[in-house]
């Protein structure tokens, strides 16, 4: 039972307690997020975040034992809109109805935003892993349905790595923070518009993301059409020291492999991934990981498997229609 639990909105001084809660839960759930105060403050200050009204904390006395947080992604009339909800309950306070209370509070708050989305379809979305049976049961009990699966894949960087074989007429260069920010933002948005649940990010959001300390410009590669000079593909990679300290793995992350539609099926995605693997090994990494949509229409998962990646874990996206367009 949760009669002794109070739920209130986030306050700026809550970051330290939130980080402790998330990491305590991760130690049990194996989420491997390696959350730090700096990282959480960066997330909460992301453009469009409204933590004082959209983040709810559950307390047993003075102890933080659960939280939930919303993020709004408007479709601006071009695509469907989605309200994302994240949250966690401390392992010792689970199976008492607390997760339900937080989720219901968040859903109530999400409904208050419907007038901001206009007349299009609006989804409420939560995510979980396939091994989290209780979480999935809670989502489904509240009317959410599993609609999509994604996978985390990884491979060793020891031994032979695939060679970088660029398509004819394509060259690679590294990212220049002084001149490439808007170009990378534009190409990233364009390349993923035909992917499931995609909504363009704003330039402000992309610039905010670049402020993360794990962003390494020398590990970002841009594919250019030699004839036009147009950037047509991206390979964006990350090395996160906090993640490595938590997991004990010297592992880099292939954050983005993006190819514009007109340049697909020529081997460019494979070349960008091969370049990323080579660069991560040169940076001292022993393994590489990436996320993939299990139903990606571009066939990306087949490329990853061919390049030696194997599935490490599986996630599920659960959705509920809040408003039908």
C-alpha positions in Angstrom: 0.0 0.0 0.0 1.1 3.6 -0.6 -0.9 5.6 1.9 2.2 7.0 3.5 3.6 8.2 0.1 3.3 11.8 -1.0 3.7 12.9 -4.5 4.9 16.4 -5.4 6.4 18.2 -8.4 10.1 18.5 -9.0 12.2 21.3 -7.4 15.7 22.4 -8.6 17.3 21.0 -5.4 16.1 17.4 -6.2 18.8 16.4 -8.7 21.1 14.7 -6.2 18.3 12.5 -4.7 17.0 11.7 -8.2 20.4 10.5 -9.4 20.7 8.3 -6.3 17.3 6.8 -6.9 18.0 6.1 -10.6 21.3 4.5 -9.9 20.0 2.4 -7.1 17.3 1.1 -9.4 19.7 0.5 -12.2 21.9 -1.6 -10.0 19.0 -4.1 -9.9 17.5 -3.5 -13.3 20.8 -3.5 -15.3 19.7 -0.5 -17.3 23.4 0.7 -17.4 22.5 4.4 -17.7 25.3 5.6 -15.5 23.4 8.7 -14.5 25.4 11.6 -13.0 24.2 15.0 -11.6 25.7 16.8 -14.6 23.9 14.4 -17.1 20.6 14.7 -15.3 20.8 18.5 -15.2 21.6 18.5 -18.9 18.5 16.3 -19.6 16.2 18.4 -17.4 17.4 21.6 -19.1 16.7 20.2 -22.6 14.6 22.6 -24.6 11.0 21.9 -24.1 11.4 20.2 -20.8 9.2 21.6 -18.0 10.4 19.7 -14.9 8.6 21.9 -12.4 5.2 20.9 -13.8 6.0 17.6 -15.7 8.3 15.7 -13.3 6.7 14.0 -10.2 8.5 12.7 -7.2 7.2 10.1 -4.7 8.4 10.4 -1.2 8.1 8.2 1.9 8.7 10.8 4.5 11.9 12.5 3.3 13.1 9.6 1.2 12.7 9.7 -2.6 11.3 6.3 -3.6 10.0 6.9 -7.2 9.6 9.5 -9.9 8.1 10.0 -13.4 8.9 12.6 -16.0 7.2 13.7 -19.3 8.7 15.0 -22.5 6.5 16.5 -25.3 7.3 15.9 -28.9 4.8 17.9 -31.1 4.3 16.9 -34.7 3.6 20.5 -35.7 0.9 19.2 -38.1 3.4 17.2 -40.2 3.6 14.0 -38.1 1.8 12.6 -35.1 2.7 14.0 -31.7 4.0 11.9 -28.8 4.2 12.5 -25.0 7.0 10.3 -23.7 6.9 9.2 -20.1 9.9 7.9 -18.1 10.1 6.8 -14.5 11.3 4.3 -11.9 10.4 3.0 -8.5 13.0 2.0 -6.0 13.2 -1.8 -5.8 12.2 -1.9 -2.1 9.0 0.1 -2.8 7.8 -1.9 -5.8 4.6 -4.0 -6.1 2.8 -1.6 -3.8 0.9 0.4 -6.4 3.4 3.3 -6.5 4.2 2.9 -10.2 0.5 3.0 -11.0 0.1 6.2 -9.0 3.0 7.9 -10.8 1.9 6.8 -14.2 -1.7 7.9 -13.6 -0.4 11.3 -12.4 1.8 11.7 -15.5 -1.0 10.7 -17.8 -3.4 13.2 -16.2 -0.7 15.9 -16.8 -0.2 14.8 -20.4 -3.9 15.2 -21.1 -3.7 18.8 -20.0 -1.4 19.4 -23.0 -3.7 18.1 -25.7 -4.9 21.6 -26.6 -1.3 22.5 -27.5 -1.1 19.7 -30.1 -3.9 20.9 -32.3 -6.1 18.3 -34.1 -3.6 15.6 -35.0 -3.1 12.2 -33.4 -1.3 12.3 -30.0 0.2 9.2 -28.4 1.3 8.6 -24.8 4.4 6.4 -24.9 6.4 4.5 -22.2 9.3 2.1 -22.8 10.6 -1.0 -21.0 12.7 -4.1 -21.5 11.3 -7.4 -22.5 12.5 -8.9 -19.2 10.6 -6.3 -17.2 7.3 -8.3 -16.9 5.9 -6.2 -14.1 6.5 -2.9 -15.9 4.9 -4.2 -19.1 1.9 -5.6 -17.2 1.4 -2.2 -15.6 1.5 -0.4 -18.9 -0.9 -2.8 -20.5 -3.3 -2.6 -17.5 -3.5 1.1 -18.0 -4.3 0.8 -21.7 -0.9 1.0 -23.4 -0.1 -1.6 -26.0 3.3 -2.9 -27.2 3.8 -1.4 -30.6 7.5 -1.5 -31.5 10.7 -3.4 -30.5 14.2 -2.1 -30.4 17.4 -3.9 -29.7 20.8 -3.1 -28.1 23.6 -4.8 -30.1 27.3 -5.0 -29.4 30.5 -6.5 -30.8 34.1 -6.8 -29.8 36.7 -4.6 -31.4 39.4 -7.1 -30.9 40.8 -9.0 -34.0 40.0 -8.1 -37.5 37.5 -5.3 -38.3 35.6 -4.7 -41.5 37.4 -2.5 -44.0 36.1 0.9 -45.0 34.9 0.6 -48.6 33.3 3.8 -49.7 30.9 3.9 -52.7 32.3 5.6 -55.8 32.1 9.3 -55.7 31.8 9.5 -51.9 34.5 10.8 -49.5 34.6 11.0 -45.7 35.8 13.8 -43.4 35.6 14.6 -39.7 33.1 16.9 -38.1 34.0 20.6 -37.7 32.1 22.1 -34.8 32.6 25.6 -36.2 30.8 25.0 -39.6 29.0 21.7 -39.5 26.4 21.9 -36.7 23.5 23.0 -38.9 24.4 20.6 -41.7 24.5 17.6 -39.4 21.2 18.6 -37.7 19.6 18.9 -41.2 20.9 15.6 -42.5 20.0 13.8 -39.3 16.4 15.0 -39.5 16.1 14.3 -43.2 17.6 10.8 -43.1 15.2 9.7 -40.3 11.9 11.1 -41.5 10.9 7.8 -43.0 11.6 5.9 -39.7 9.0 4.9 -37.2 7.7 7.6 -34.9 10.2 10.1 -36.2 9.8 13.8 -35.5 12.2 16.5 -36.5 14.4 18.0 -33.7 14.9 21.7 -33.6 18.3 23.3 -34.1 18.2 24.5 -30.4 17.6 20.9 -29.2 20.5 19.6 -31.4 22.9 22.3 -30.1 21.9 21.4 -26.5 22.7 17.8 -27.1 26.1 18.8 -28.4 26.9 20.2 -25.0 27.1 16.7 -23.5 30.7 16.0 -22.3 30.8 12.6 -24.0 30.5 14.2 -27.5 33.8 13.8 -29.3 34.1 15.7 -32.6 37.0 13.6 -33.8 34.7 10.5 -33.7 32.1 12.1 -36.0 32.3 11.4 -39.7 30.5 13.1 -42.6 30.1 11.5 -46.0 30.2 13.9 -48.9 29.2 13.6 -52.5 32.4 14.5 -54.3 30.7 16.1 -57.2 28.4 18.4 -55.2 30.0 18.7 -51.8 26.7 17.8 -50.2 26.8 15.9 -47.0 24.7 12.7 -47.6 25.6 10.5 -44.6 26.6 10.6 -41.0 28.5 8.4 -38.5 28.3 9.9 -35.0 30.0 8.1 -32.1 30.2 8.6 -28.4 32.6 7.6 -25.6 31.1 8.0 -22.1 33.6 7.5 -19.2 30.7 7.3 -16.7 29.1 4.4 -18.6 32.5 2.6 -18.8 33.1 3.1 -15.1 29.7 1.6 -14.2 29.8 -1.3 -16.5 33.4 -2.1 -16.4 33.4 -2.3 -20.2 35.8 -0.3 -22.3 33.0 0.3 -24.8 32.1 3.1 -27.2 28.7 3.8 -28.7 27.7 4.2 -32.3 25.0 6.8 -31.8 24.0 7.5 -35.4 24.4 5.9 -38.8 22.3 8.0 -41.2 22.2 8.0 -45.0 19.9 10.1 -47.1 17.4 8.1 -49.1 18.9 8.8 -52.5 22.2 7.4 -51.4 21.0 4.2 -49.7 21.7 0.6 -50.9 25.2 1.6 -52.2 27.1 0.4 -49.1 27.5 3.8 -47.6 25.9 2.8 -44.3 28.2 -0.1 -44.0 31.2 2.1 -44.8 30.2 4.6 -42.1 29.8 1.8 -39.6 33.2 0.3 -40.5 34.8 3.8 -40.1 33.1 4.1 -36.7 34.5 0.8 -35.5 38.0 1.6 -36.6 37.8 5.0 -34.9 36.5 3.6 -31.6 39.3 1.0 -31.5 41.9 3.7 -32.2 40.4 5.7 -29.3 41.1 2.7 -27.0 37.8 1.0 -27.0 37.5 -2.8 -26.8 33.9 -3.1 -27.9 31.2 -1.1 -29.6 27.4 -1.0 -28.9 24.4 0.6 -30.7 20.6 0.7 -30.6 18.5 -0.4 -33.5 14.8 -0.5 -34.4 14.1 -4.2 -34.8 11.7 -3.5 -37.7 13.8 -0.9 -39.4 12.7 -0.7 -43.1 16.2 0.2 -44.3 17.5 -3.2 -43.3 20.0 -1.7 -40.8 19.8 -4.6 -38.4 20.9 -7.0 -41.2 23.9 -4.8 -41.8 24.8 -4.8 -38.1 24.6 -8.5 -37.9 26.7 -8.9 -40.9 29.3 -6.6 -39.3 29.5 -8.8 -36.2 27.0 -7.3 -33.8 24.9 -9.5 -31.6 21.8 -8.7 -29.6 22.4 -7.8 -26.0 19.0 -6.8 -24.9 15.5 -6.0 -26.3 13.3 -3.1 -25.5 9.6 -2.5 -26.1 7.7 0.8 -26.9 4.2 0.9 -25.4 1.7 3.4 -26.7 -1.8 4.6 -26.0 -3.8 7.0 -28.3 -4.7 10.1 -26.3 -6.3 11.9 -29.2 -7.2 10.6 -32.7 -6.5 12.9 -35.5 
